[in-house]
Amino acid sequence: MAVFLSRLGRLAFRRRWLAILLWVAVLAGAGAAAAAAPAVEDPGSSMPGIESQKAFDLMEQRFPGTNAEGASARVVFVAPDGQKVTAAGHRAAIETFVAEAADGSQVSGAADPFQVKAVSADGSTAYSTVSFKEKADDLTDTAKGHLRTAIDKARASGLTVEVGGTALAEQPAAGAAGEVIGVGIAAVVLLVTFGSLAAAGLPLLTAVIGVGIGMAGVLALASTFGLSESTGTLASMLGLAVGIDYAMFVVSRYREERAKGLGPGEAVGFATGTAGSAVVFAGLTVVIALAGLSVVGIPTLTKMGLAAAGAVAVAVLISLTLVPALLGCWPNAVLSRATRRRGVFEEGGENNGGSRWARFVLRRPVAVLLLSVIGLGALALPVRDLQLGMPGDDQKSTSTTERRAYDALAEGFGPGFNGPLTIVVDARGASDPKAAVATISGKIAGEKGVVSVSTARFNPAGDTAVFSATPATGPSDERTQDLVNAIRDDRPGIDSSTGATFSVTGTTAVNIDVSEKVQSALVPYLMVVVGLAFVLLLIVFRSVLVPLKAALGFLLSVLAALGAVVAVFQQGHGASLLGVEETGPIMNMMPIFLVGIVFGLAMDYEVFLVARTREAYVHGDGPAQAVVTGFRHSARVVAAAALIMIAVFSGFVGADEALIKMIGFGLAAAVLLDAFVVRMTFVPAVLALLGRSAWWLPKWLDRALPVVDVEGESLNREAAPQQREAAPV
């Protein structure tokens, strides 16, 4: 591996202009493909394998001409204090709105609240549901403008009018400004670390090129594979972070080899052979973790994982080819100013901050180990209260009309009104479908926690019916989940007595089903990812205990990061500092996505840091001295890499979209904890306690494992017969 990558790096160094032109051509080709790609349609939110999705599919099949995913707008009317919407003037204004809204293009219907009994018991609130034939993304500006005009006329009559639903909802910003700030902070960290504008700019340049290729690829394939905007945002987030880090590790090793007297070409070969090997295996663990998200069986999660894995793969290829080519263009410019001026390399002295910290940990490993484990355990405590769900209008700012509409409906009709359960009855097997539906409706109406049920609506064939059941509690209340489970538990007896079957669906039921599916898939996912990564680390480090230690450290950091997410976004501690106005359940896909990404990034630092320790041990250092040597060469660069990732991920905390904000915060917290607490503190303490046992490997396994030589031993043997020519700067 090391020899192959060394030769690849030298080839890119010698044919630098060809390598650069090839990557420019790839970027241009991806951009052209993205520009020529058709407009991206809303990929929808299909969740195969869950009851609520099967019920939606049955509705589309049995009710021809209806679109279960069509956009809708729920327009809420609230009378002034002390008045009622049933007053003549207010009623006339509402009926006028209904008539005008129903006349709009792409509208399939507008419900009159006085005819469908959509008026609150106290008469203060009413609502009208405007249904569209198309999805929200397919609505024309004319259709939206017509609805807004009708709403404005209703407001002019003296009514308070708020709008919920998908038709007029604005798409949240992805946090582009925060991303720019994150890149700026990364540039400062690189400049401080390397002391050279060229060395700081090179990783940024290559990372931006990688992100450009990745984003263009996502846009080009979006319409074909149904990729959403969130998919591209997450791919750019990870691609930017790992792209900077991987390039920085290669550049750092290049500078180190130049300090030993190697010429530019030889230094590039050693850098790509050693640091490049670490990049390959670190990137491979990230790709495995992200691609492994497909085992969950949720299409949205699978697409996000594969797109992000593709962005990481591009970052790896760029660090092995484009970075060496650019080093060939600026062989001396990437060195620090002091090095270029005096020809002396001072960055990796025998007693720098990394070596001093390693000696501090080695002197008191037990205390450091206990303190780090206790601290991470304390941060993980909020995970016990983890509640999964999907953020709705109740978690939006009160400055939005969607949130005000949600609050008005909850006040006028009860908290459960915003999360009704949709009951789909398949009565094909019943002798009397109408009687069977009436029996099922009565049974569900009698369930404890159900406030009311609506009148059943039959399809043209008369063999399928749909009605809604309104819970007494809100959509994110645990008692609502208990109600859904209770209704489903009573189903066998009801089905057998009526000859019909029913399913529970609706937004609330979908959230419950998806959360349960994610929770059930988490353990198998962990087993697959940790198992594959253990094998990779076993091959890289040729040790049994080091991969086990890496997995244990990962569990500590991911649980602590998830605990921090729960503390902020669910419990509200410090939420206002991050612009989180309302707390609520953690997004149901967040834990498993956080696990996948954090595992890959955690293995990054494990490979980069422990690889140098392993290299020193293989080259003759004792166990303790090998830790000191590894930290002397790698701690500063790993710390800079972590700070860069934290800066990039923190930039996405400014996004309006809840998933992006939550993932940005979770990843920033995870990198902070994993890099500085686990890898910089927990890992050296464990290595100090294990001593030589840390590198133990059964002889039979040593013979069976392939040799990848991440330490670059084969490069030293290859260069030994040759006279190395010093290259003064």
NUKOLSE-59912 format. One record per residue (C-alpha): x, y, z; residue in three letters. Coordinates in steps of 0.25 Angstrom, whole numbers, padded with zeros to 4 digits, always signed. Example, Ala and Ser with C-alpha at 12.3 -4.5 7.8 and 13.67 -1.06 7.14 Angstrom:
+0049-0018+0031ala/+0055-0004+0029ser/
END
This chain:
+0000+0000+0000met/+0011+0010+0004ala/+0019+0007-0008val/+0008+0008-0018phe/+0003+0021-0012leu/+0017+0027-0012ser/+0018+0024-0026arg/+0005+0030-0029leu/+0009+0043-0022gly/+0022+0044-0029arg/+0015+0042-0042leu/+0005+0053-0039ala/+0017+0061-0035phe/+0024+0059-0048arg/+0012+0060-0057arg/+0006+0072-0048arg/+0000+0079-0060trp/-0007+0067-0065leu/-0012+0063-0052ala/-0017+0078-0050ile/-0024+0078-0063leu/-0031+0065-0061leu/-0037+0070-0048trp/-0041+0083-0055val/-0047+0074-0066ala/-0055+0066-0055val/-0060+0078-0048leu/-0064+0085-0062ala/-0071+0072-0066gly/-0079+0070-0053ala/-0083+0085-0054gly/-0088+0083-0068ala/-0095+0071-0064ala/-0102+0078-0053ala/-0106+0090-0062ala/-0112+0081-0072ala/-0119+0072-0062ala/-0134+0074-0061pro/-0141+0081-0050ala/-0141+0074-0037val/-0155+0069-0033glu/-0159+0066-0018asp/-0154+0052-0015pro/-0165+0050-0005gly/-0164+0043+0008ser/-0167+0028+0005ser/-0164+0019+0017met/-0165+0005+0012pro/-0168-0006+0022gly/-0176+0002+0032ile/-0191+0001+0035glu/-0194+0016+0032ser/-0187+0015+0019gln/-0195+0003+0015lys/-0208+0010+0018ala/-0204+0022+0010phe/-0201+0013-0002asp/-0215+0006+0000leu/-0221+0020+0000met/-0215+0024-0013glu/-0219+0010-0019gln/-0233+0010-0015arg/-0236+0025-0016phe/-0233+0028-0031pro/-0230+0042-0035gly/-0226+0046-0021thr/-0211+0050-0018asn/-0207+0046-0003ala/-0195+0055-0005glu/-0202+0067-0011gly/-0200+0080-0004ala/-0210+0086+0005ser/-0212+0099+0013ala/-0220+0099+0026arg/-0225+0114+0027val/-0229+0117+0042val/-0239+0128+0045phe/-0239+0134+0059val/-0250+0144+0063ala/-0246+0157+0071pro/-0247+0155+0086asp/-0261+0154+0091gly/-0267+0151+0076gln/-0270+0138+0069lys/-0266+0134+0055val/-0281+0130+0053thr/-0285+0145+0053ala/-0291+0149+0040ala/-0280+0158+0036gly/-0269+0148+0039his/-0276+0137+0033arg/-0278+0144+0020ala/-0263+0147+0020ala/-0260+0133+0022ile/-0269+0128+0011glu/-0264+0138+0002thr/-0250+0133+0004phe/-0254+0118+0002val/-0261+0122-0011ala/-0249+0130-0016glu/-0239+0119-0011ala/-0246+0108-0018ala/-0246+0116-0031asp/-0230+0116-0032gly/-0222+0108-0042ser/-0217+0094-0037gln/-0227+0094-0026val/-0235+0082-0024ser/-0244+0087-0013gly/-0246+0097-0002ala/-0254+0092+0010ala/-0265+0101+0016asp/-0263+0101+0031pro/-0278+0103+0034phe/-0282+0091+0025gln/-0271+0081+0030val/-0273+0085+0045lys/-0259+0091+0046ala/-0263+0102+0056val/-0258+0101+0070ser/-0268+0099+0082ala/-0267+0113+0087asp/-0269+0119+0073gly/-0256+0126+0073ser/-0248+0118+0063thr/-0250+0112+0050ala/-0242+0106+0039tyr/-0242+0103+0024ser/-0234+0092+0017thr/-0230+0096+0003val/-0225+0084-0005ser/-0216+0084-0017phe/-0214+0074-0028lys/-0199+0076-0028glu/-0188+0075-0018lys/-0183+0087-0011ala/-0170+0088-0020asp/-0179+0087-0033asp/-0189+0099-0029leu/-0187+0111-0038thr/-0186+0125-0033asp/-0199+0128-0039thr/-0206+0117-0031ala/-0199+0122-0018lys/-0201+0137-0021gly/-0216+0134-0023his/-0217+0127-0009leu/-0209+0139-0003arg/-0219+0149-0009thr/-0231+0142-0003ala/-0224+0141+0011ile/-0221+0156+0011asp/-0236+0159+0007lys/-0240+0151+0019ala/-0230+0158+0028arg/-0236+0172+0024ala/-0249+0168+0029ser/-0244+0168+0043gly/-0241+0153+0045leu/-0228+0148+0050thr/-0224+0138+0039val/-0212+0129+0040glu/-0207+0118+0030val/-0201+0104+0033gly/-0198+0093+0023gly/-0189+0091+0012thr/-0194+0099+0001ala/-0189+0113+0006leu/-0178+0108+0015ala/-0164+0114+0012glu/-0152+0105+0010gln/-0142+0107+0022pro/-0129+0113+0018ala/-0117+0103+0019ala/-0108+0112+0026gly/-0099+0117+0015ala/-0094+0129+0023ala/-0090+0120+0034gly/-0082+0111+0025glu/-0074+0123+0020val/-0071+0127+0034ile/-0067+0112+0037gly/-0057+0112+0025val/-0051+0126+0029gly/-0048+0120+0043ile/-0042+0108+0036ala/-0033+0117+0028ala/-0028+0124+0041val/-0025+0111+0048val/-0018+0106+0036leu/-0010+0119+0035leu/-0006+0118+0050val/-0002+0103+0049thr/+0006+0104+0036phe/+0011+0118+0037gly/+0010+0119+0022ser/-0001+0125+0013leu/+0002+0114+0002ala/+0001+0103+0012ala/-0012+0109+0018ala/-0018+0111+0005gly/-0015+0098-0002leu/-0024+0089+0007pro/-0035+0100+0005leu/-0034+0100-0010leu/-0034+0085-0011thr/-0045+0083-0002ala/-0054+0094-0009val/-0051+0087-0022ile/-0055+0073-0016gly/-0068+0080-0010val/-0071+0086-0024gly/-0069+0072-0031ile/-0078+0066-0020gly/-0089+0076-0020met/-0089+0076-0036ala/-0090+0061-0035gly/-0102+0062-0026val/-0109+0072-0034leu/-0107+0064-0047ala/-0112+0051-0041leu/-0123+0058-0032ala/-0135+0056-0042ser/-0130+0042-0045thr/-0129+0037-0031phe/-0138+0047-0024gly/-0128+0054-0016leu/-0132+0065-0007ser/-0126+0078-0003glu/-0122+0073+0010ser/-0115+0062+0003thr/-0106+0072-0004gly/-0104+0080+0009thr/-0099+0068+0017leu/-0090+0064+0006ala/-0084+0077+0005ser/-0082+0078+0020met/-0074+0065+0021leu/-0067+0067+0008gly/-0062+0081+0013leu/-0058+0076+0026ala/-0050+0063+0022val/-0045+0070+0010gly/-0038+0080+0018ile/-0033+0070+0028asp/-0028+0060+0018tyr/-0020+0070+0010ala/-0014+0076+0023met/-0009+0063+0027phe/-0002+0060+0014val/+0004+0075+0014val/+0009+0073+0028ser/+0016+0060+0026arg/+0022+0067+0013tyr/+0028+0078+0022arg/+0033+0068+0032glu/+0040+0060+0021glu/+0046+0073+0015arg/+0052+0076+0029ala/+0060+0063+0028lys/+0067+0067+0016gly/+0059+0061+0005leu/+0056+0067-0008gly/+0042+0071-0012pro/+0039+0059-0021gly/+0044+0049-0010glu/+0037+0057+0001ala/+0024+0056-0007val/+0026+0041-0009gly/+0028+0039+0006phe/+0017+0048+0010ala/+0007+0040+0001thr/+0012+0027+0005gly/+0011+0029+0020thr/+0000+0040+0022ala/-0007+0036+0009gly/-0008+0021+0015ser/-0014+0027+0027ala/-0024+0036+0019val/-0028+0023+0010val/-0032+0015+0023phe/-0038+0027+0030ala/-0046+0030+0018gly/-0050+0016+0016leu/-0056+0015+0030thr/-0064+0028+0028val/-0069+0022+0015val/-0073+0009+0021ile/-0080+0016+0033ala/-0088+0025+0023leu/-0091+0014+0013ala/-0095+0005+0024gly/-0107+0014+0027leu/-0114+0007+0016ser/-0116-0005+0025val/-0127+0003+0032val/-0136+0002+0021gly/-0140+0017+0020ile/-0138+0022+0006pro/-0136+0037+0011thr/-0125+0032+0020leu/-0119+0023+0010thr/-0118+0034+0000lys/-0112+0044+0010met/-0101+0033+0014gly/-0097+0029+0000leu/-0096+0044-0005ala/-0087+0048+0007ala/-0079+0035+0005ala/-0077+0039-0010gly/-0072+0053-0005ala/-0062+0046+0005val/-0057+0037-0006ala/-0054+0049-0015val/-0047+0056-0004ala/-0038+0044-0002val/-0035+0043-0017leu/-0031+0058-0017ile/-0022+0057-0005ser/-0014+0046-0012leu/-0013+0052-0026thr/-0017+0067-0027leu/-0010+0071-0014val/+0004+0065-0019pro/+0002+0072-0032ala/+0000+0085-0025leu/+0012+0082-0016leu/+0020+0081-0029gly/+0015+0095-0033cys/+0019+0101-0019trp/+0030+0092-0014pro/+0036+0102-0004asn/+0024+0112-0003ala/+0017+0102+0006val/+0029+0103+0016leu/+0028+0113+0027ser/+0034+0127+0026arg/+0045+0124+0036ala/+0049+0111+0029thr/+0050+0118+0016arg/+0058+0129+0021arg/+0068+0121+0030arg/+0067+0107+0024gly/+0063+0102+0038val/+0051+0094+0041phe/+0046+0097+0055glu/+0032+0092+0055glu/+0034+0078+0061gly/+0044+0080+0072gly/+0047+0069+0082glu/+0039+0076+0093asn/+0027+0082+0087asn/+0013+0083+0093gly/+0009+0069+0088gly/+0020+0062+0094ser/+0018+0070+0107arg/+0004+0066+0108trp/+0007+0052+0105ala/+0017+0051+0116arg/+0007+0058+0126phe/-0003+0047+0122val/+0007+0036+0123leu/+0011+0040+0137arg/-0003+0038+0143arg/-0011+0029+0133pro/-0021+0024+0143val/-0025+0038+0148ala/-0026+0043+0134val/-0034+0031+0129leu/-0044+0031+0141leu/-0046+0046+0139leu/-0049+0045+0124ser/-0058+0034+0125val/-0066+0040+0137ile/-0067+0053+0129gly/-0072+0047+0116leu/-0082+0038+0125gly/-0088+0051+0131ala/-0090+0057+0118leu/-0097+0045+0113ala/-0107+0044+0124leu/-0118+0052+0117pro/-0118+0041+0106val/-0127+0033+0116arg/-0138+0043+0113asp/-0137+0043+0098leu/-0150+0045+0091gln/-0150+0043+0076leu/-0160+0049+0066gly/-0160+0059+0055met/-0161+0074+0057pro/-0174+0081+0053gly/-0180+0094+0053asp/-0180+0094+0069asp/-0165+0095+0069gln/-0164+0107+0059lys/-0163+0122+0064ser/-0175+0129+0068thr/-0172+0139+0058ser/-0176+0129+0047thr/-0190+0128+0042thr/-0189+0113+0043glu/-0186+0113+0058arg/-0198+0123+0061arg/-0207+0114+0053ala/-0203+0102+0061tyr/-0205+0110+0074asp/-0219+0115+0070ala/-0224+0101+0066leu/-0218+0095+0079ala/-0225+0106+0087glu/-0238+0105+0079gly/-0240+0090+0077phe/-0230+0083+0087gly/-0215+0079+0086pro/-0218+0066+0079gly/-0225+0073+0067phe/-0211+0076+0061asn/-0208+0062+0060gly/-0220+0054+0056pro/-0219+0039+0053leu/-0224+0034+0040thr/-0231+0021+0040ile/-0232+0013+0027val/-0242+0002+0026val/-0240-0009+0016asp/-0254-0015+0016ala/-0253-0024+0004arg/-0254-0037+0012gly/-0267-0032+0020ala/-0281-0036+0016ser/-0286-0022+0020asp/-0275-0012+0018pro/-0283+0000+0024lys/-0286-0008+0036ala/-0272-0012+0038ala/-0267+0002+0037val/-0277+0007+0047ala/-0273-0004+0057thr/-0258-0001+0055ile/-0261+0014+0056ser/-0269+0012+0069gly/-0258+0003+0075lys/-0247+0014+0073ile/-0256+0025+0078ala/-0257+0017+0091gly/-0242+0016+0093glu/-0237+0024+0105lys/-0230+0036+0099gly/-0239+0038+0087val/-0247+0051+0087val/-0255+0049+0074ser/-0255+0042+0061val/-0260+0048+0048ser/-0270+0042+0038thr/-0265+0031+0029ala/-0262+0034+0015arg/-0264+0023+0005phe/-0257+0021-0008asn/-0265+0019-0021pro/-0265+0004-0020ala/-0270+0004-0006gly/-0260-0005-0001asp/-0250+0004+0006thr/-0253+0015+0016ala/-0245+0026+0023val/-0247+0034+0035phe/-0239+0042+0046ser/-0238+0040+0061ala/-0234+0052+0069thr/-0225+0049+0081pro/-0226+0057+0094ala/-0211+0059+0094thr/-0202+0066+0085gly/-0194+0059+0073pro/-0181+0059+0081ser/-0187+0054+0094asp/-0183+0040+0099glu/-0198+0037+0102arg/-0201+0039+0087thr/-0191+0028+0084gln/-0197+0019+0095asp/-0211+0022+0089leu/-0206+0018+0075val/-0200+0005+0080asn/-0213+0002+0088ala/-0222+0003+0076ile/-0213-0006+0068arg/-0212-0016+0079asp/-0228-0017+0079asp/-0228-0019+0064arg/-0228-0034+0064pro/-0241-0035+0072gly/-0248-0024+0064ile/-0243-0030+0050asp/-0249-0044+0054ser/-0262-0039+0058ser/-0264-0030+0046thr/-0257-0037+0034gly/-0250-0024+0031ala/-0236-0019+0034thr/-0231-0005+0037phe/-0218+0002+0038ser/-0214+0014+0046val/-0206+0025+0038thr/-0205+0040+0037gly/-0193+0049+0041thr/-0193+0045+0056thr/-0194+0030+0053ala/-0183+0032+0042val/-0173+0039+0052asn/-0176+0028+0062ile/-0173+0016+0052asp/-0161+0023+0047val/-0155+0025+0061ser/-0158+0010+0064glu/-0151+0006+0051lys/-0139+0014+0054val/-0138+0009+0068gln/-0139-0005+0064ser/-0128-0003+0053ala/-0118+0004+0062leu/-0112-0009+0068val/-0111-0016+0055pro/-0105-0004+0049tyr/-0095-0003+0060leu/-0091-0017+0058met/-0089-0016+0044val/-0081-0003+0044val/-0072-0006+0056val/-0070-0020+0051gly/-0064-0016+0038leu/-0057-0004+0044ala/-0050-0014+0054phe/-0045-0022+0043val/-0039-0010+0036leu/-0032-0005+0048leu/-0028-0019+0051leu/-0021-0019+0038ile/-0015-0005+0039val/-0010-0006+0053phe/-0007-0022+0054arg/-0013-0022+0068ser/-0025-0027+0075val/-0026-0018+0086leu/-0024-0005+0079val/-0037-0006+0070pro/-0045-0010+0083leu/-0040+0002+0090lys/-0044+0010+0078ala/-0058+0005+0078ala/-0060+0007+0093leu/-0055+0022+0091gly/-0065+0024+0080phe/-0076+0019+0088leu/-0072+0029+0099leu/-0071+0040+0090ser/-0084+0038+0082val/-0092+0036+0095leu/-0087+0048+0100ala/-0090+0056+0087ala/-0104+0050+0087leu/-0106+0054+0101gly/-0102+0069+0098ala/-0112+0069+0086val/-0123+0064+0096val/-0119+0074+0106ala/-0120+0086+0097val/-0130+0082+0086phe/-0140+0074+0095gln/-0137+0079+0109gln/-0134+0094+0105gly/-0121+0096+0113his/-0114+0107+0105gly/-0124+0106+0094ala/-0125+0121+0092ser/-0110+0123+0090leu/-0112+0114+0077leu/-0124+0121+0072gly/-0133+0109+0076val/-0146+0116+0081glu/-0155+0104+0083glu/-0150+0090+0088thr/-0156+0077+0085gly/-0153+0062+0081pro/-0140+0059+0075ile/-0142+0056+0060met/-0144+0041+0058asn/-0132+0039+0048met/-0122+0048+0056met/-0117+0037+0066pro/-0113+0027+0055ile/-0108+0038+0045phe/-0099+0043+0057leu/-0094+0030+0060val/-0090+0027+0045gly/-0083+0040+0043ile/-0077+0041+0057val/-0071+0027+0056phe/-0065+0030+0042gly/-0059+0043+0048leu/-0054+0037+0061ala/-0047+0026+0053met/-0040+0037+0045asp/-0033+0043+0058tyr/-0030+0029+0063glu/-0023+0025+0050val/-0015+0038+0048phe/-0011+0039+0063leu/-0009+0024+0066val/-0002+0021+0052ala/+0010+0031+0056arg/+0010+0024+0070thr/+0011+0010+0063arg/+0021+0015+0053glu/+0030+0019+0064ala/+0028+0006+0072tyr/+0031-0002+0059val/+0044+0007+0057his/+0049+0003+0071gly/+0043+0012+0081asp/+0038+0006+0094gly/+0023+0006+0097pro/+0023+0019+0105ala/+0033+0026+0096gln/+0025+0022+0084ala/+0013+0030+0090val/+0022+0042+0092val/+0027+0041+0078thr/+0014+0040+0072gly/+0008+0051+0079phe/+0020+0060+0076arg/+0018+0058+0061his/+0003+0057+0061ser/-0004+0064+0072ala/-0003+0078+0067arg/-0008+0074+0053val/-0019+0066+0059val/-0023+0077+0068ala/-0023+0087+0056ala/-0031+0077+0048ala/-0041+0075+0059ala/-0043+0091+0061leu/-0045+0092+0046ile/-0056+0081+0046met/-0062+0088+0058ile/-0062+0101+0051ala/-0068+0095+0038val/-0079+0088+0046phe/-0082+0099+0055ser/-0085+0108+0043gly/-0097+0099+0040phe/-0103+0102+0053val/-0108+0115+0047gly/-0117+0107+0037ala/-0132+0109+0038asp/-0135+0094+0035glu/-0136+0087+0048ala/-0128+0074+0043leu/-0116+0082+0038ile/-0116+0090+0051lys/-0116+0078+0060met/-0106+0070+0052ile/-0097+0082+0051gly/-0097+0084+0066phe/-0096+0069+0069gly/-0084+0067+0060leu/-0077+0079+0065ala/-0079+0074+0079ala/-0075+0060+0075ala/-0062+0064+0069val/-0059+0073+0081leu/-0061+0061+0090leu/-0055+0051+0082asp/-0042+0058+0078ala/-0038+0065+0091phe/-0044+0056+0101val/-0044+0042+0095val/-0032+0042+0085arg/-0024+0052+0092met/-0026+0047+0106thr/-0033+0034+0107phe/-0025+0027+0096val/-0011+0030+0102pro/-0015+0027+0116ala/-0020+0013+0111val/-0007+0011+0103leu/+0001+0015+0115ala/-0006+0004+0124leu/-0006-0007+0113leu/+0009-0005+0110gly/+0014-0015+0100arg/+0001-0023+0101ser/-0005-0012+0093ala/+0002-0017+0080trp/-0001-0032+0083trp/-0006-0040+0072leu/-0007-0056+0071pro/+0004-0061+0062lys/-0006-0069+0053trp/-0014-0056+0051leu/-0001-0048+0048asp/+0002-0058+0037arg/-0012-0058+0032ala/-0014-0043+0031leu/-0010-0035+0018pro/+0002-0025+0020val/-0002-0011+0017val/+0010-0004+0023asp/+0003+0009+0028val/+0016+0012+0035glu/+0024+0013+0022gly/+0035+0002+0026glu/+0035-0002+0012ser/+0038+0012+0007leu/+0050+0012+0017asn/+0055-0001+0011arg/+0053+0004-0003glu/+0061+0017+0000ala/+0072+0010+0008ala/+0081+0006-0003pro/+0080+0020-0009gln/+0088+0032-0005gln/+0078+0043-0001arg/+0082+0056-0006glu/+0080+0068+0003ala/+0071+0079-0002ala/+0074+0092+0005pro/+0063+0102+0004val/
END
